[in-house]
Amino acid sequence: MGVIRQFQCPSCKETWEICVGHGMKHGVLGRVMGEFPENTRQKIAEDVQGGDLPLFHFQYQAVSCGHCRDVVAIPVLRLLDSGRLYVGKCPECGGEAEPAAEDSPIACPKCGILLDVRDTGHWD
């Protein structure tokens, strides 16, 4: 089950609420692949070709987008057999976003101060 997470800057008071983690539908690789653009889906399919049941880890991960200066959730898929990592683009601007280590602090994209974080609910 995913978590609804609120990020707030203690300095500029900007606030974002996003859904992170994964839902029940993300237990099947075919459904996870739907969270990525066609060219990425093709690369994933090529990577798992011939595998009976490819092992993977998927989640939406919080990032601070340096292009549109927003806090967003991007899809992140790691194929465990190959170790290959697939990272989605910012849903707001389409820019490249670099995911941080899981649960590491995120800086405010507006002023650079570390954001306060609190869970506000669950999603599926």
Contact map, one row per residue, 1 for C-alpha under 8 A:
1110000000000000000011110000000000000000000000000000000000000000000000000000000000000000000000000000000000000000000000000111
1111000000000000001111100000000000000000000000000000000000000000000000000000000000000000000000000000000000000000000000000111
1111100000000000001110000000000000000000000000000000000000000000000000000000000000000000000000000000000000000000000000111110
0111110000000000111100000000000000000000000000000000000000000000000000000000000000000000000000000000000000000000000000111110
0011111000000000111100000000000000000000000000000000000000000000000000000000000000000000000000000000000000000000000011111000
0001111100000011110000000000000000000000000000000000000000000000000000000000000000000000000000000000000000000000000011110000
0000111110000011100000000000000000000000000000000000000000000000000000000000000000000000000000000000000000000000001111000000
0000011111001111000000000000000000000000000000000000000000000000000000000000000000000000000000000000000000000000001110000000
0000001111111110000000000000000000000000000000000000000000000000000000000000000000000000000000000000000000010000111100000000
0000000111111000000000000000000000000000000000000000000000000000000000000000000000000000000000000000000000000000111100000000
0000000011111000000000000000000000000000000000000000000000000000000000000000000000000000000000000000000000000010100000000000
0000000011111100000000000000000000000000000000000000000000000000000000000000000000000000000000000000000000000110000000000000
0000000111111110000000000000000000000000000000000000000000000000000000000000000000000000000000000000000000000000000000000000
0000000110011111000000000000000000000000000000000000000000000000000000000000000000000000000000000000000000000000000000000000
0000011110001111100000000000000000000000000000000000000000000000000000000000000000000000000000000000000000000000000000000000
0000011100000111110000000000000000000000000000000000000000000000000000100000000000000000000000000000000000000000000000000000
0001111000000011111000000000000000000000000000000000000000000000000000000000000000000000000000000000000000000000000000000000
0001110000000001111100000000000000000000000000000000000000000100000000011000000000000000000000000000000000000000000000000000
0111100000000000111110000000000000000000000000000000000000010000000000001000000000000000000000000000000000000000000000000010
0111100000000000011111000000000000000000000000000000000000111100000000001000000000000000000000000000000000000000000000000000
1110000000000000001111100000000000000000000000000000000001111000000000000000000000000000000000000000000000000000000000000000
1100000000000000000111110100000000000000000000000000000001110000000000000000000000000000000000000000000000000000000000000001
1100000000000000000011111110000000000000000000000000000000000000000000000000000000000000000000000000000000000000000000000011
1000000000000000000001111110000000000000000000000000000000000000000000000000000000000000000000000000000000000000000000000001
0000000000000000000000111111001100000000000000000000000000000000000000000000000000000000000000000000000000000000000000000000
0000000000000000000001111111101100000000000000000000000001000000000000000000000000000000000000000000000000000000000000000000
0000000000000000000000111111101100000000000000000000000000000000000000000000000000000000000000000000000000000000000000000000
0000000000000000000000001111111100000000000000000000000000000000000000000000000000000000000000000000000000000000000000000000
0000000000000000000000000111111110000000000000000000010100000000000000000000000000000000000000000000000000000000000000000000
0000000000000000000000000001111111000000000000000000000000000000000000000000000000000000000000000000000000000000000000000000
0000000000000000000000001111111111100000000000000000000000000000000000000000000000000000000000000000000000000000000000000000
0000000000000000000000001111111111110000000000000000000001000000000000000000000000000000000000000000000000000000000000000000
0000000000000000000000000000111111110000100100000000000000000000000000000000000000000000000000000000000000000000000000000000
0000000000000000000000000000011111111000100000000000000000000000000000000000000000000000000000000000000000000000000000000000
0000000000000000000000000000001111111000000000000000000000000000000000000010000000000001000000000000000000000000000000000000
0000000000000000000000000000000111111101100000000000000000000000000000000010000000000001000000000000000000000000000000000000
0000000000000000000000000000000001111111100000000000000000000000000000000000000000000000000000000000000000000000000000000000
0000000000000000000000000000000000011111110000000000000000000000000000000000000000000000000000000000000000000000000000000000
0000000000000000000000000000000000001111111000000000000000000000000000000000000000000000000000000000000000000000000000000000
0000000000000000000000000000000000011111111100000000000000000000000000000000000000000100000000000000000000000000000000000000
0000000000000000000000000000000011011111111110000000000000000000000000000000000000000000000000000000000000000000000000000000
0000000000000000000000000000000000000111111111000000000000000000000000000000000000000000000000000000000000000000000000000000
0000000000000000000000000000000000000011111111100000000000000000000000000000000000000000000000000000000000000000000000000000
0000000000000000000000000000000010000001111111110000000000000000000000000000000000000000000000000000000000000000000000000000
0000000000000000000000000000000000000000111111111000000000000000000000000000000000000000000000000000000000000000000000000000
0000000000000000000000000000000000000000011111111000000000000000000000000000000000000000000000000000000000000000000000000000
0000000000000000000000000000000000000000001111111000000000000000000000000000000001000000000000000000000000000000000000000000
0000000000000000000000000000000000000000000111111110010000000000000000000000000000000000000000000000000000000000000000000000
0000000000000000000000000000000000000000000011111110000000000000000000000000000000000000000000000000000000000000000000000000
0000000000000000000000000000000000000000000000011111000000000000000000000000000000000000000000000000000000000000000000000000
0000000000000000000000000000000000000000000000011111110000000000000000000000000000000000000000000000000000000000000000000000
0000000000000000000000000000000000000000000000000111110000000000000000000000000000000000000000000000000000000000000000000000
0000000000000000000000000000000000000000000000000011111000000000000000000000000000000000000000000000000000000000000000000000
0000000000000000000000000000100000000000000000010011111100000000000000000000001110000000000000000000000000000000000000000000
0000000000000000000000000000000000000000000000000000111110000000000000000000001110000000000000000000000000000000000000000000
0000000000000000000000000000100000000000000000000000011111000000000000000000111110000000000000000000000000000000000000000000
0000000000000000000000000000000000000000000000000000001111100000000000000000111100000000000000000000000000000000000000000000
0000000000000000000011000100000100000000000000000000000111110000000000000011110000000000000000000000000000000000000000000000
0000000000000000000111000000000000000000000000000000000011111000000000000011100000000000000000000000000000000000000000000000
0000000000000000001111000000000000000000000000000000000001111100000000001111000000000000000000000000000000000000000000000000
0000000000000000000110000000000000000000000000000000000000111110000000001111000000000000000000000010010000000000000000000000
0000000000000000010100000000000000000000000000000000000000011111000000111100000000000000000000000010000000000000000000000000
0000000000000000000000000000000000000000000000000000000000001111100000111100000000000000000000001111000001000000000000000000
0000000000000000000000000000000000000000000000000000000000000111110011110000000000000000000000001000000001111000000000000000
0000000000000000000000000000000000000000000000000000000000000011111111110000000000000000010000111000000000001000000000000000
0000000000000000000000000000000000000000000000000000000000000001111111000000000000000000000000001000000000001000000000000000
0000000000000000000000000000000000000000000000000000000000000000111110000000000000000000000010100000000000000000000000000000
0000000000000000000000000000000000000000000000000000000000000000111111000000000000000000000110100000000000000000000000000000
0000000000000000000000000000000000000000000000000000000000000001111111100000000000000000000000000000000000001100000000000000
0000000000000000000000000000000000000000000000000000000000000001110111110000000000000000000100000000000000001100000000000000
0000000000000001000000000000000000000000000000000000000000000111100011111000000000000000000000000000000000011000000000000000
0000000000000000010000000000000000000000000000000000000000000111100001111100000000000000011100000000000000000000000000000000
0000000000000000011100000000000000000000000000000000000000011110000000111110000000000000011000000000000000000000000000000000
0000000000000000000000000000000000000000000000000000000000011110000000011111000000000011111000001000000000000000000000000000
0000000000000000000000000000000000110000000000000000000001111000000000001111100000000011100000000000000000000000000000000000
0000000000000000000000000000000000000000000000000000000001111000000000000111110000001111000000000000000000000000000000000000
0000000000000000000000000000000000000000000000000000000111100000000000000011111000001110000000000000000000000000000000000000
0000000000000000000000000000000000000000000000000000000111000000000000000001111100111100000000000000000000000000000000000000
0000000000000000000000000000000000000000000000000000011110000000000000000000111111111000000000000000000000000000000000000000
0000000000000000000000000000000000000000000000000000011110000000000000000000011111110000000000000000000000000000000000000000
0000000000000000000000000000000000000000000000000000011100000000000000000000001111100000000000000000000000000000000000000000
0000000000000000000000000000000000000000000000100000000000000000000000000000001111110000000000000000000000000000000000000000
0000000000000000000000000000000000000000000000000000000000000000000000000000011111111000000000000000000000000000000000000000
0000000000000000000000000000000000000000000000000000000000000000000000000000011101111100000000000000000000000000000000000000
0000000000000000000000000000000000000000000000000000000000000000000000000001111000111110000000000000000000000000000000000000
0000000000000000000000000000000000000001000000000000000000000000000000000001110000011111000000000000000000000000000000000000
0000000000000000000000000000000000000000000000000000000000000000000000000111100000001111100000000110000000000000000000000000
0000000000000000000000000000000000110000000000000000000000000000000000000111000000000111110000011000000000000000000000000000
0000000000000000000000000000000000000000000000000000000000000000000000000110000000000011111001111000000000000000000000000000
0000000000000000000000000000000000000000000000000000000000000000100000011100000000000001111111111000000000000000000000000000
0000000000000000000000000000000000000000000000000000000000000000000000011100000000000000111111000000000000000000000000000000
0000000000000000000000000000000000000000000000000000000000000000000101010000000000000000011111000000000000000000000000000000
0000000000000000000000000000000000000000000000000000000000000000001100000000000000000000011111100000000000000000000000000000
0000000000000000000000000000000000000000000000000000000000000000000000000000000000000000111111110000000000000000000000000000
0000000000000000000000000000000000000000000000000000000000000000101100000000000000000000110011111000000000000000000000000000
0000000000000000000000000000000000000000000000000000000000000000100000000000000000000001110001111100000000000000000000000000
0000000000000000000000000000000000000000000000000000000000000011110000000100000000000001110000111110000000000000000000000000
0000000000000000000000000000000000000000000000000000000000000010000000000000000000000010000000011111000000000000000000000000
0000000000000000000000000000000000000000000000000000000000001110000000000000000000000010000000001111100000000000000000000000
0000000000000000000000000000000000000000000000000000000000000010000000000000000000000000000000000111110101000000000000000000
0000000000000000000000000000000000000000000000000000000000000000000000000000000000000000000000000011111100000000000000000000
0000000000000000000000000000000000000000000000000000000000001000000000000000000000000000000000000001111100000000000000000000
0000000000000000000000000000000000000000000000000000000000000000000000000000000000000000000000000000111110000000000000000000
0000000000000000000000000000000000000000000000000000000000000000000000000000000000000000000000000001111111000000000000000000
0000000000000000000000000000000000000000000000000000000000000000000000000000000000000000000000000000001111100000011000000000
0000000000000000000000000000000000000000000000000000000000000011000000000000000000000000000000000001000111110000011000000000
0000000000000000000000000000000000000000000000000000000000000001000000000000000000000000000000000000000011111011111000000000
0000000010000000000000000000000000000000000000000000000000000001000000100000000000000000000000000000000001111111111000000000
0000000000000000000000000000000000000000000000000000000000000001110011100000000000000000000000000000000000111111000000000000
0000000000010000000000000000000000000000000000000000000000000000000011000000000000000000000000000000000000011111000000000000
0000000000110000000000000000000000000000000000000000000000000000000000000000000000000000000000000000000000111111100000000000
0000000000000000000000000000000000000000000000000000000000000000000000000000000000000000000000000000000000111111110000000000
0000000011100000000000000000000000000000000000000000000000000000000000000000000000000000000000000000000000110011111000000000
0000000011000000000000000000000000000000000000000000000000000000000000000000000000000000000000000000000011110001111100000000
0000001111000000000000000000000000000000000000000000000000000000000000000000000000000000000000000000000011110000111110000000
0000001111000000000000000000000000000000000000000000000000000000000000000000000000000000000000000000000000000000011111000000
0000111100000000000000000000000000000000000000000000000000000000000000000000000000000000000000000000000000000000001111100000
0000111000000000000000000000000000000000000000000000000000000000000000000000000000000000000000000000000000000000000111110000
0011110000000000000000000000000000000000000000000000000000000000000000000000000000000000000000000000000000000000000011111000
0011110000000000000000000000000000000000000000000000000000000000000000000000000000000000000000000000000000000000000001111100
0011100000000000000000000000000000000000000000000000000000000000000000000000000000000000000000000000000000000000000000111110
1111000000000000000000000000000000000000000000000000000000000000000000000000000000000000000000000000000000000000000000011111
1111000000000000001000100000000000000000000000000000000000000000000000000000000000000000000000000000000000000000000000001111
1100000000000000000001110000000000000000000000000000000000000000000000000000000000000000000000000000000000000000000000000111
